[in-house]
Amino acid sequence: MKITIITFVTLWLSMLAMSTYAKNTQPSVLRLQLSWQHQFQFAGYYAALDQGFYREAGLNIELLEGGPGTLCDGKMLAKIDFCNASGSVVKQRVEGQPIVVLASILQHSPIVLITKKKDGLFTPRDLVGKRVEMLLSGVPIPEIHAMLSNQGVELNEIKLYENTTNVSVLLGDSIDALYGFSTNEPFQLREKGIEYKIISPRHYGVDFYGDVLLTSERLLQVRPDQVEAFRKASLRGWRYAMNHQADIVDLIIAKYAPHHSRRRLMAEAKAIESLMLPNLIEIGHINAERWRHTADTLADLAIIKPDYSLDGFIYEPPKPPEETSNLTMVRVLIIVLSFLTVAMVALWGGYIRLSQEIIERRKVQKRLRRDKELSDKIAYTDDLSGMGNRRLFYERGNDAILLAEVDHTTLSMVLMDIDHFKQVNDNYGHLVGDQVICEVADIILRIIRSRDIQARIGGEEFAIILPETDLVGAVELAERIRHAVAELTLESGEGSFTITASFGVSAYGGVNDSIKQLMQSCDEALYQAKHQGRNQVVSV
Ligand SMILES: Nc1nc2c(ncn2[C@@H]2O[C@H](COP(=O)(O)OP(=O)(O)OP(=O)(O)O)[C@@H](O)[C@H]2O)c(=O)[nH]1
């Protein structure tokens, strides 16, 4: 009996100890305050949560949605562990707030001014005497302020209004320009059918960082490992999000913002990509010079004092492991080796079976990947010419137009049609006709750049979208294709023959503000080229 009681008490005590241990090892919650309502702007953090990157890093992260009035500063970071803000947050640091920037997520700021196209307000100088929504809690938005100042416009020359975060005000007559994000408002305006113009600080020499990730000096002091783990897992989340944009859009709709449409979030994703530049710059990269430049801009505007200091503002990740002492390395090595030996002995039994399963699974995954690649290829390719098809042209073309709009870059379209193609078929037969289509496709693919979007969109009709190309450049390219086609010698059973082609060219902008409208303009130009005798390029 005595033994039973002792055994029971021992068991109970060990269970209690185990549960206390479990409680202690459960990571405490760290909170990230988002600056706005759920949308693609925070894609990296959703991805890090959903993909388990935070969990793998031993973190328990909670995301807090933001909204009007959310302000990421020292006061917030006294209560919340992390938050995201715009590049002008450097002002708060210079004023003495103990905040630290962990990563620069958007390399360029999305902040812009938006006007109605019909009002003809296209530059900062046009805003003199106008009503502009550019105050946040009574303070002018620094980037807009700097842009106006660069253009010699004083704040007292403008009627300043508090930001309402509602693009519909542009519909009425109460305001002439409002502040917005190039990642959000242009899409909303297009959906409402409002024609608008963007006045971007970037075009007037003001280039602040967009979203940056912040923490407090206090958290960095007491939990440096967790801060570093959070930074790394968040950036891993961002890399994942930018490589799987459509999946993250689905996740946002399913979990965070069911009221947003897929179209809206995809448009935002593309706009975010154009400000983040993940293919050019390592995500999160911080350039100290750019922060200094931002601070100088604010000092020029007398927003901050000229003798500012940025010491301690930019986070320095811990030194890489190779710089730790040799003794530590040896200790780590011994622990790892001991662990590996124990693990290998324990796992040896199941090893063979497991590796066979892995090989099998890899084979199946490879097959599925190949099948998927193949079906994607089929869905977007014209099987005769190997060029893209209509579907590819319209889907990728829409994205390209969106980027041109957000980035304020040029874009043009070329529409091309082989002349008297019916005669080729009639004289030499359909097989030779097919051969001609393939030869012309080869010429186009040889002459255009890899980022141009090309497709055979009809029988003997081809279309090309040329990003970052103006009308002159597009006409030049069309002429090169026209010459190459005219120089082509084709063979048939009845001897050789030549062909020509006609071209219609048009550029994005003005009435040509959609792929449909661009296509219509190109079509009109092509019709004119045919009408004027064929074998020529006409632009409108
Ligand atoms: N071989 C072949 N012919 C095709 C294909 N698709 C369409 N066609 C033919 O292309 C011809 C197009 O003729 P039309 O639209 O009258 O134009 P056209 O003879 O080129 O005359 P213009 O465009 O006015 O210079 C038709 O005879 C179609 O049958 C294809 O994939 N292969």
The ligand as a Tripos MOL2 file, in Angstrom:
@<TRIPOS>MOLECULE
LIG
   32    34     1     0     0
SMALL
NO_CHARGES

@<TRIPOS>ATOM
      1 N1         -2.5740   27.7520  -93.4630 N.pl3     1 LIG1
      2 C1         -3.3140   28.3870  -92.5540 C.ar      1 LIG1
      3 N2         -4.2180   29.3000  -92.9510 N.ar      1 LIG1
      4 C2         -4.9530   29.9480  -92.0370 C.ar      1 LIG1
      5 C3         -4.8090   29.6980  -90.6500 C.ar      1 LIG1
      6 N3         -5.6800   30.4950  -89.9670 N.ar      1 LIG1
      7 C4         -6.3470   31.2330  -90.9040 C.ar      1 LIG1
      8 N4         -5.9070   30.9180  -92.1500 N.ar      1 LIG1
      9 C5         -6.3420   31.4660  -93.4350 C.3       1 LIG1
     10 O1         -5.8330   32.7890  -93.5740 O.3       1 LIG1
     11 C6         -6.6130   33.4540  -94.5800 C.3       1 LIG1
     12 C7         -6.8590   34.8870  -94.1800 C.3       1 LIG1
     13 O2         -7.4140   35.5380  -95.2710 O.3       1 LIG1
     14 P1         -8.0470   36.9690  -95.2120 P.3       1 LIG1
     15 O3         -8.6010   37.2560  -93.8520 O.co2     1 LIG1
     16 O4         -9.0110   37.0910  -96.3810 O.co2     1 LIG1
     17 O5         -6.8510   37.9580  -95.4030 O.3       1 LIG1
     18 P2         -5.6650   38.0270  -96.4270 P.3       1 LIG1
     19 O6         -5.8130   37.1140  -97.5920 O.co2     1 LIG1
     20 O7         -4.4000   37.8550  -95.6390 O.co2     1 LIG1
     21 O8         -5.7490   39.4920  -96.9530 O.3       1 LIG1
     22 P3         -5.3490   40.8400  -96.2430 P.3       1 LIG1
     23 O9         -5.2720   40.5640  -94.7660 O.co2     1 LIG1
     24 O10        -6.4370   41.7810  -96.5940 O.co2     1 LIG1
     25 O11        -4.0360   41.2050  -96.8020 O.co2     1 LIG1
     26 C8         -7.8900   32.6320  -94.7150 C.3       1 LIG1
     27 O12        -7.8530   31.9900  -95.9600 O.3       1 LIG1
     28 C9         -7.8410   31.6120  -93.5880 C.3       1 LIG1
     29 O13        -8.4290   30.3680  -93.9460 O.3       1 LIG1
     30 C10        -3.8420   28.7090  -90.2360 C.ar      1 LIG1
     31 O14        -3.6390   28.4270  -89.0460 O.2       1 LIG1
     32 N5         -3.1280   28.0890  -91.2220 N.ar      1 LIG1
@<TRIPOS>BOND
     1     1     2 1
     2     2     3 ar
     3     2    32 ar
     4     3     4 ar
     5     4     5 ar
     6     4     8 ar
     7     5     6 ar
     8     5    30 ar
     9     6     7 ar
    10     7     8 ar
    11     8     9 1
    12     9    10 1
    13     9    28 1
    14    10    11 1
    15    11    12 1
    16    11    26 1
    17    12    13 1
    18    13    14 1
    19    14    15 2
    20    14    16 1
    21    14    17 1
    22    17    18 1
    23    18    19 2
    24    18    20 1
    25    18    21 1
    26    21    22 1
    27    22    23 2
    28    22    24 1
    29    22    25 1
    30    26    27 1
    31    26    28 1
    32    28    29 1
    33    30    31 2
    34    30    32 ar
@<TRIPOS>SUBSTRUCTURE
     1 LIG1         1 GROUP 0 **** ****
